[in-house]
Amino acid sequence: MKNQLMARGKMFGLSFKPISKAEFKELTKFGRSGALYESLKVANNNEEAYYGFYQWEGKPFFELFLNEASLGLKKAYKTQYEIKSLPVDGSSEKLKGAELFFFVTEKGFKNGKSHLDFEEDFDPCELRFEVSRRGMFNGTICSLINPTYKGESFNLIWNWSGYSSDYIITSKGKCYDLNNEKREIKSA
């Protein structure tokens, strides 16, 4: 018997690309109108390092379905399933020493989907959730949830983008917005 687990809800993708100080200066001077911006944007679109379902204060913004029947995830998430939080990549604190620069692309998906097909009967004890985390050097940590079943990750189906945002963040916690004409974003 063929079964399918489907996850549906708000998804989020985050791409980080290290850039040089010269590239930083060029991006802050020309913003989105320069050739460097276009090449970095294409590279980040092809290499999303962090992706998954959105969560806020530990609550998932998605639901799971087994053969289109809801599993009631919002009520059972923390009480019935194993949740594994991965170590934080990067740092949520400003770093000392030489300043490093990163071109960041964020994408939000209003109605994202992922699924996994399998042959055997569903065993809820084999459903787990993995939380990947990225420190943003400005006091924030971006956390994303991805379901796994019997150790297998779900296949992602990107769907209906809600927004896309590009900016530069430094290891000193400064953010520079590239979507709104080179203004500095105050760090947290």
N, C-alpha and C positions, 0 to 999 in steps of 0.2 A: 504494500500500500504506500503510495507516494504522499508525503506530507510536506507542508511548507510553513515555516515561521516567517512572518513579515513584521517588520518594525516600521512605523509611520509616525512622523512628527517633525518638529523643528530640528534642522541639522545645521552644522557649523563646520567650516573649513578654515584652516590657518596655514599659511606658508611663510617661511622665514628664509631669506637669502642674505648671507653676509655681503656687504659692499665695502669698498675702500673709502678713505676720506675724500679722495678726488671725486669718486662717484657720488658721495653724499653731497658735496658742494655743487656738482652739476645738477643733481635732482632738486635741491632746494632753490637753485637759480632758475631752472626751466620748468620745474614741476611736471605736469602730465603732458606738456607739449613737446618734450624732447625725445630723441630716438632711444636714449638709455632707458627711459621710463617704459617705453613699449617693449624693449627686449626683456627687461626684468619682469614685467607683467606677464608676458608669454611664458617665461621660465617658471614663475610662481604658479601659473594656472596649470602647468604640466606636472608640477611636483608638490602637491599638497602634503605637507608633513604631518599635519594633525587634522583629523576629520572625525566626525561622529555626531551623536545626538546631543542637543543642548541640554544643560541642566542649570538650575538656579537654586542655590542653597541646598544642594543635595537632592533636589526633586527632579525627576526626569520629565522632559517635555515631549514625550513620545509614548506610544502604546504598542504592545506586541499582540499579534494575532496568530493563532494556530488554525490553519485552513479557514481563515476569515472570521474566526470566533475570538473575541477579545480574551486575553489572559488576565485582565484587571491589574495591570502592572502598577498603576499609580497607587493602589492600596497595598500591594504585596511586594513592591520593589525592595524595601529595606528589611522586611521581615522574613521573606521566603527565599531570597536568592543570595548567592555569594557575590560580593562586590569586591573586586581587586583594584586598588588604586596604585598605579605605576608611579615610580619616582618622578619628581619634578625635573623636567629638562630645562636647562637655562637657570635663571635665578629670578626670584621676585624682588630681590634687593639690588640696589645700585652696586656696580662693581668698581673697585679701586683700580688704579693703574691706567694704562692707555685706553682711551675711549674707542669702543667698537661700534660699528654701524650695521643695521639690519633693515632690509627692505621687506615689509610685511604686507601680505594681502589677506584680508578677512572676507569670507563669503558666508552669507546666511541663506538658508533654504527654508521657505515657509512650509513646504509639504514634502520633506525628503522621505525616501524609502530605502530599506535594505531588506534582503531576504536570504533564506537558506532552505534548500530543498533536501529532503532525506527520505529514506525508504522505511526504516523501522518505526515502531510506535514511539510517541513522544514521552520522554522522561523528564519531568520538570526539575529533577535534581541535577540534570546535566546542563541546564541553562545558567549561564553566568554573565556577569557584566564587568567590563574592563574600563577603568577610568584613566585616560591619558591626560597628562597635565604639562603645561608649558608656562614657565615663569617669564614675565614680560619686562623685568628690570625696573618697573615703575610701581611696585607694590601689588600688582595683580597677578593672579594665576588663572590661566584659561584651562578649564576642565571639560572634557568631552567623554561621553559614554558610548561604548560599543558592545553590543551583545555577542556572546559566543555560545555555541551549542556543541557539546562533546569536543571542545577545543577548536572548533572551526569557526572562523569569522564569517559574518554575513556578507553577501555580495551587495555592494552599494549601487543604488540607482539614484543618481542626482536628479533633482526635480525642482522646477519652479523657483528660481533664485529670488530672494527677497531684497538683498543688497550686496554690494561689493565695495570694499573700502581698502585703500592703499595708504600706507604711511611709513615713515622711517622711525625706528626706535633705536636709542643708543644704550650702551651698557651702563651709562650714567643715569638712565631713567627718563631721558628727554624724548618727547614724541613730536614729530613734524608731519603734519597732515598734507598729503599730496592731492586730495580731492577738492580742497577749498583754498586754492591759491597760496601755498607756501606759508601758512601761519603756524606758529608753534602751538602745540596742544600742551596745556599744563599737566604735569604728571601728578599722580595720586600721592 
